[in-house]
């Protein structure tokens, strides 16, 4: 099973980017889709998530600047990132996690976001 993350790139501070993550439709029922990121030399951290029912959560560091959404018809999750800061520079990974039987966690390959000052 593969998740296809895309949309990363180089942007100046204050700019915007939109990431996309497409997943196989069969793994999405009752699953949470989430974005994580890993900056150089740091641990991977949670960014945002959206459940199959539409419950949304954000990390405090991105609240008010990032917007996560999910299009179930296209089996795709998006992350609209505005007012980007150099501290947002990281590889962004998408994840699909299901905590009811059958349980599983699937990761995408990551897309690099670089924010220049």
FENBELRA-V896125 format. One record per helix or strand of 3 or more residues. SS is the DSSP state (~ for helix, > for strand). FROM is the first residue (numbers start at 1). TO is the last residue. If there is no record, write none. Layout:
BEGIN
ss:from:to
SS:FROM:TO
SS:FROM:TO
END
This chain:
BEGIN
ss:from:to
>:4:6
>:9:12
>:17:22
~:25:27
>:32:38
>:45:50
>:56:58
>:66:71
>:76:81
~:86:88
>:90:98
>:104:107
>:111:116
END
